[in-house]
């Protein structure tokens, strides 16, 4: 395998994690929109931001290999 290339299995795992982070982000974001309780709304929005941050880091990491 050439230096600097991701193995197929590693790429598959990273892509799966990217998908999971995106789904978790969208779910938390949706909960934040529907909660009436301010504390729950804030918590859901913070959780959404954490998932979005992880998604962006994974996305940027994968793009750095292209």
N, C-alpha and C positions, 0 to 999 in steps of 0.2 A: 504494500500500500504506500503510495507517495506521501512524503512528509507534508503535514498541514491539512490533510483530508480527514474528515470525520468518518468513522466506520458506519456502515449501514445501520447496525443495531443501535449505536449511540444516537444517530440522527433520528431514528424512529422514536426512541425514548424522548428526546428533546421535543419533537413535534407533538407527541402525545401530551407532554407536560404543557406545552404552549396552548393546546386546545383546552386542557383542563383549567388552566389559569383564566382563559378567556371566558369560559362558561361560568366559573366561579365569580368573576368580575361582573358579568351581566346579571347573574342572580342577585348578588349583593346590591348592585345598583338598583335593581327592580324593587327589592325589599325596602331600600332607602326611600324610594318614591312612594311606597304604599303605607309605611308605618305612620301612625298618628302621634305616637309617643316620641317626644323630642330626643330622649336618650337612645331609644332603639334606632331612630332615624340616623343619629350621629354615628352610632356604632356600626350600622350597616354601611354607611358612606365611608367610614374609615376602613372597613374591611374591603370594600370595593376598590378603594385607592391602593391598598396593599396588593391586591390581586392584579390590578392594572400595572403597578410598578414591576411586579415579577414578570408579567407578560411582556412588558417593554424590554426588560433586561434580557429575557430569553430570546425575544425577537431580534434585538440588536446583536446578541451573541451569534445567533444563526446567520444573520446577514454578514457578519464579519468574516465568515468562511467562504463567501462567494466571491 
